[in-house]
Structures are given as structure tokens and as C-alpha cells.
Amino acid sequence: MKNVFICDAIRTPVGRYGGGLASVRADDLAAVPISALMDRNKNIDWDAIDDVVYGCANQAGEDNRNVGRMASLLAGLSEKVPATTVNRLCGSGLNAIGIAANSIAVGEGELMIAGGVENMSRAPFVIGKGESPYDRGQQMYDTTMGWRFVNKKLEKQYGSDAMPRTAENLAEEMNISREDQDQFAFWSQSKAAAAIEAGYTAKEIAAVSILQRRGEPVIIENDEHPRQTNLEKMAALRPIFEGGTITAGNASGINDGAGAILIASEDAAAKHDLKPRARILGMAVAGVPPRTMGIGPVPASRKLLDRLGLSLDKMDILELNEAFAAQVLACTRTLGIADDDPRINPQGGAIAFGHPLGMSGVRLVTTAVNQLERTGGRYALCTMCIGVGQGIALVIERV
């Protein structure tokens, strides 16, 4: 098996729902970080890219028809460079990185781009066709997130709980209090504010230029979702469900963004004068009950660490996607990690930065690479829960 290296990683800012990136098509947005990689790495023969693998969860609107291929062409890659799109819902971007790494590891490629995109602001409504020739009872669904066209048989077997409900299920089963959730969410926001103030996040962002009908382009260069708050304000927020604990303050956002990572074998890195920054050690996925999908990082992480012969104690950074504070706390407590372990999302997580579904895994890895370099750490575990009951994990090692 060949060694597989991350040689560069870049992302767009994460836009708030209906915010600065809402006017940008998903395929155009996905092209931005690819173009940034091309601008930053002048020594590469870009026709040598063996494949582009992009994650995207929706694929019901402008991200349809293989958004990875559309993005690669829009970014200026040759039509000779192939591309594909993978959908493992929230884990799509992380899965794209794993697929590209696996291809290189077994010798089926040398140089690849893996990334992810989601423009949730532009997710369309969809209408199903009638069940009979003259049926006029079509249903309309919002594709921004969650179930649509639910299979009744599957619903009877496993339910069709909305994402916040799955977090409530975990909070109830594991007795995770509203206070603990809000405290964790506030911690995420505080860490994000500190990272932004220190300039850490700016180093991983490629600005998005949005042309205007008149005047100069609008430049979006900062994450839009982080917000200043306090525990008193968070405690005053109304729960999503009557009597529940999940609120807009202790959950991730609905957001827009894209990211891309340049992945190479040792030979390709030398050939194209690239500096390896981190080694991808492996990826693992696991299934869990759909009604408690948020616990997915636990079996996925255990599976991967066992395979690699590593332990959680060896991890310097734990980038655990914050779909919900309750979900993160369910995972950390099950894994025996303290609620306030400093390794957990040191720059803040999705509660602060937002969660553009197909892009989030790429943001985790991009952030982890930069953090390992800045702190001198060795290992980072990047892990996410996935709708309909899955988890995904990936481990990188600084080189």
C-alpha cells in the first residue's frame, strides 16, 4: 500500500443561510476551491489529475448531474480530467477524501482532488409525479435538509425522525441536560471567536468573488455563521420540540460552502514539487440506528483506530462535527472523553461555523491539517455523524 499525502487544502468561507453566498450556484461555488488549488500550485501539470471526487448531499438542484464534474470544468481543469460525486449525506466530503486516498493507496491513481460542496440556501423544492396517469395529488418537498419521498416500509421499520429529533432521542437516552448542551455550544462559539481573532481561520479560506450587474464584485472572505452570544441568551432560546432541549443555539446551522484538498502519492508529490503536509492513515464507516444517528462517530472511530493500532489517547486533535451539542456529548461520553477535553474542536465546530452538509468533512480535515502544523501535534481524528444512521472517521498524521 502506498503512502497518501495531503499536500494542500483550502475552503471557501462558510455562508449563513440566505447570506453572502446565497446567490452563488452550487457548481460555481464548488469550483472556487479547485481554482484556488490551481493558483497556489503552479508546478503541477493539472492534466495529470487522475480523478476529482466531490461530496454533495443534496443533488436536487444546481448541484445535480455530477457537481464534481461541473465544478472541475468550471474551475478550468481540462476536459480530460474525470470527476465524480459521492453522497453519504453529512459525511460526503470526508468520504470523498477517503475514496481518493484509497485509490492512491492501491495504485489506481497518483494525484487527485477531493472536496465537497453544499449551497443549502439554493436547495430547491421538488414535486413528485402522480401515482397514476390522472393523479393530481402531487406532494412538494423542501430539499434543504431531511427526509423527502419517505418509503413507508422503511418508516415503519426505522421511523423517519428529523435530525433535531434524533438529537433529542440521544439527549433523553443519555440524560444530557439542556445546561450541558448550552455550555458546550457556548464553548464552541468562544473557541471560534478566538481562532478568528488570531487569524487562524483566514489561513484556510479562499475568498469568493461575486460579480454584480453594476459596480465592483462583492468579495466574501469571512465565515458568516459565528456569532457573539452568552449563556443567558442561549438559555432563553425556545426548544425546537415542546419539552425538549435542542435549540437553534446548541445545534449547527444551515449553510453554504465548498472545500477541496490536493492528495498525492509520494512519487507524485516529488514529481510535481509538492510538499506533503499530512499523511492519510485510513477511513472507516459504521452503521447505527437511524433514530440515534448522532452516535455514529463512536463505532466508526473505534473501528478505524483498532484497524490502525492507535488509541484515542494518541490523538492530538479530535475534530468531531458538531451537528448538535447533545450528539457530540453523547459521543464523547460514550468514548470516555471529558466534556471539556481541549482536543475537541480547538477552533470551534459546526455549532459556531455552520454545517454545509457535503463540505463539512473537508472543513474538518482542512482545519485539522493547519492545527497540527501550528501546534506540532502528530495525529488528528476527524469524525462525523450521518443521517439515516451512520458514522464516518478519518485519521491524519502530520509529516
Backbone hydrogen bonds, N-H to C=O, Kabsch-Sander energy under -0.5 kcal/mol:
donor,donor_aa,acceptor,acceptor_aa,energy
2,K,105,A,-2.7
5,F,264,A,-3.0
6,I,278,A,-3.4
7,C,5,F,-0.6
7,C,262,L,-2.8
8,D,262,L,-1.1
10,I,260,A,-2.3
11,R,204,E,-1.9
12,T,258,A,-3.1
15,G,13,P,-0.7
15,G,256,D,-2.8
17,Y,254,I,-0.6
19,G,16,R,-2.5
22,A,19,G,-1.6
24,V,21,L,-1.8
25,R,23,S,-0.6
29,L,25,R,-2.7
30,A,26,A,-2.5
31,A,27,D,-1.1
32,V,28,D,-0.9
32,V,29,L,-0.8
34,I,30,A,-0.7
35,S,31,A,-2.6
36,A,32,V,-2.2
37,L,33,P,-2.2
38,M,34,I,-2.1
39,D,35,S,-2.3
40,R,36,A,-2.1
41,N,37,L,-1.1
44,I,41,N,-1.1
46,W,44,I,-1.1
48,A,45,D,-2.6
49,I,46,W,-1.2
50,D,111,L,-3.2
51,D,111,L,-0.7
52,V,82,P,-0.9
53,V,113,I,-2.8
54,Y,52,V,-0.5
54,Y,84,T,-2.3
55,G,115,G,-2.4
56,C,86,V,-2.0
64,N,61,G,-1.6
67,V,63,D,-0.8
69,R,66,N,-0.7
70,M,66,N,-1.9
71,A,67,V,-2.7
72,S,68,G,-2.0
73,L,69,R,-2.0
74,L,70,M,-2.5
75,A,71,A,-2.2
76,G,72,S,-0.6
76,G,73,L,-0.9
77,L,72,S,-2.3
81,V,78,S,-1.7
84,T,52,V,-2.8
86,V,54,Y,-2.9
88,R,89,L,-0.5
91,G,88,R,-2.1
92,S,89,L,-2.2
95,N,91,G,-2.6
96,A,92,S,-2.2
97,I,93,G,-1.7
98,G,94,L,-2.0
99,I,95,N,-2.7
100,A,96,A,-2.3
101,A,97,I,-2.5
102,N,98,G,-2.6
103,S,99,I,-2.1
104,I,100,A,-1.9
105,A,101,A,-2.6
106,V,102,N,-1.7
107,G,104,I,-1.4
108,E,103,S,-2.7
109,G,103,S,-0.6
112,M,263,I,-3.0
113,I,51,D,-1.9
114,A,261,I,-2.4
115,G,53,V,-2.4
116,G,259,G,-2.1
117,V,55,G,-2.4
118,E,257,G,-2.2
120,M,118,E,-0.6
120,M,255,N,-1.5
122,R,119,N,-0.9
123,A,120,M,-0.9
126,V,141,Y,-2.5
128,G,139,Q,-1.8
135,D,132,S,-1.8
141,Y,126,V,-2.7
143,T,124,P,-1.9
143,T,141,Y,-0.6
152,K,150,V,-0.6
155,E,151,N,-2.7
156,K,152,K,-2.2
157,Q,153,K,-1.6
158,Y,154,L,-3.1
159,G,154,L,-0.6
159,G,155,E,-2.1
166,T,162,A,-1.9
167,A,163,M,-1.5
168,E,164,P,-2.1
169,N,165,R,-2.4
170,L,166,T,-1.6
171,A,167,A,-2.5
172,E,168,E,-2.6
173,E,169,N,-2.5
174,M,170,L,-2.5
175,N,172,E,-0.6
176,I,171,A,-2.1
177,S,175,N,-0.7
181,Q,177,S,-1.9
182,D,178,R,-2.8
183,Q,179,E,-2.3
184,F,180,D,-2.2
185,A,181,Q,-2.5
186,F,182,D,-2.6
187,W,183,Q,-2.1
188,S,184,F,-2.1
189,Q,185,A,-2.3
190,S,186,F,-2.4
191,K,187,W,-2.5
192,A,188,S,-2.3
193,A,189,Q,-2.4
194,A,190,S,-2.0
195,A,191,K,-2.3
196,I,192,A,-2.6
197,E,193,A,-2.4
198,A,194,A,-1.9
199,G,195,A,-0.5
199,G,196,I,-1.1
200,Y,195,A,-2.0
201,T,195,A,-0.6
203,K,199,G,-0.8
203,K,200,Y,-0.7
204,E,201,T,-1.6
205,I,202,A,-1.1
206,A,11,R,-3.2
207,A,205,I,-0.5
208,V,220,I,-2.8
209,S,207,A,-0.5
210,I,208,V,-0.5
210,I,218,V,-3.1
211,L,209,S,-0.6
218,V,210,I,-2.7
219,I,217,P,-0.5
220,I,208,V,-3.0
220,I,218,V,-0.6
221,E,219,I,-0.6
224,E,14,V,-2.9
225,H,14,V,-0.7
234,M,230,N,-2.1
235,A,231,L,-2.5
236,A,232,E,-1.0
237,L,233,K,-0.5
237,L,234,M,-1.2
240,I,246,I,-3.1
244,G,241,F,-2.7
251,A,248,A,-0.5
252,S,323,A,-2.5
253,G,350,A,-0.8
255,N,253,G,-0.6
256,D,15,G,-1.8
257,G,118,E,-2.3
259,G,116,G,-2.2
260,A,10,I,-2.8
261,I,114,A,-3.2
262,L,8,D,-2.7
263,I,112,M,-3.1
263,I,261,I,-0.6
264,A,5,F,-2.6
265,S,110,E,-2.4
266,E,3,N,-0.6
269,A,265,S,-2.3
270,A,266,E,-1.9
271,K,267,D,-2.5
272,H,268,A,-2.3
273,D,270,A,-1.0
274,L,269,A,-3.3
277,R,6,I,-3.1
278,A,6,I,-1.4
279,R,397,E,-3.5
280,I,4,V,-2.5
281,L,279,R,-0.7
281,L,395,V,-2.5
282,G,395,V,-1.0
284,A,393,A,-2.3
286,A,391,G,-2.2
288,V,389,G,-1.9
292,T,289,P,-1.7
293,M,290,P,-1.3
295,I,292,T,-1.9
296,G,293,M,-2.0
298,V,295,I,-1.9
300,A,296,G,-1.7
301,S,297,P,-2.4
302,R,298,V,-2.4
303,K,299,P,-2.4
304,L,300,A,-2.1
305,L,301,S,-2.9
306,D,302,R,-2.4
307,R,303,K,-1.8
308,L,304,L,-2.2
309,G,305,L,-1.0
310,L,305,L,-2.5
314,K,311,S,-1.3
315,M,312,L,-1.5
316,D,379,Y,-2.0
317,I,379,Y,-1.3
318,L,343,R,-3.0
319,E,317,I,-0.5
319,E,381,L,-2.5
320,L,318,L,-1.2
321,N,319,E,-0.6
321,N,383,T,-2.5
323,A,321,N,-1.7
325,A,250,N,-2.8
328,V,324,F,-2.2
329,L,325,A,-2.6
330,A,326,A,-2.1
331,C,327,Q,-1.8
332,T,328,V,-3.0
333,R,329,L,-2.4
334,T,330,A,-1.6
335,L,331,C,-2.1
336,G,332,T,-0.5
336,G,333,R,-0.7
337,I,332,T,-3.4
341,D,338,A,-1.7
344,I,341,D,-2.0
345,N,318,L,-2.4
345,N,343,R,-0.6
348,G,345,N,-2.6
352,A,349,G,-1.1
353,F,349,G,-3.0
354,G,350,A,-1.9
357,L,355,H,-1.0
359,M,356,P,-1.7
360,S,356,P,-1.8
360,S,357,L,-0.5
362,V,359,M,-0.9
363,R,359,M,-1.8
364,L,360,S,-2.3
365,V,361,G,-1.8
366,T,362,V,-2.7
367,T,363,R,-2.8
368,A,364,L,-2.4
369,V,365,V,-2.7
370,N,366,T,-1.9
371,Q,367,T,-2.4
372,L,368,A,-2.6
373,E,369,V,-2.0
374,R,370,N,-2.2
375,T,371,Q,-2.5
376,G,372,L,-1.8
377,G,372,L,-0.7
380,A,396,I,-2.1
381,L,317,I,-2.5
382,C,380,A,-0.5
382,C,394,L,-3.1
383,T,319,E,-2.6
383,T,381,L,-0.5
384,M,392,I,-2.3
386,I,293,M,-0.6
386,I,390,Q,-2.2
389,G,386,I,-1.1
390,Q,386,I,-1.8
391,G,286,A,-2.4
392,I,384,M,-2.1
393,A,284,A,-2.5
394,L,382,C,-2.4
395,V,282,G,-1.8
396,I,380,A,-2.2
397,E,279,R,-2.4
398,R,378,R,-2.8
399,V,277,R,-1.7
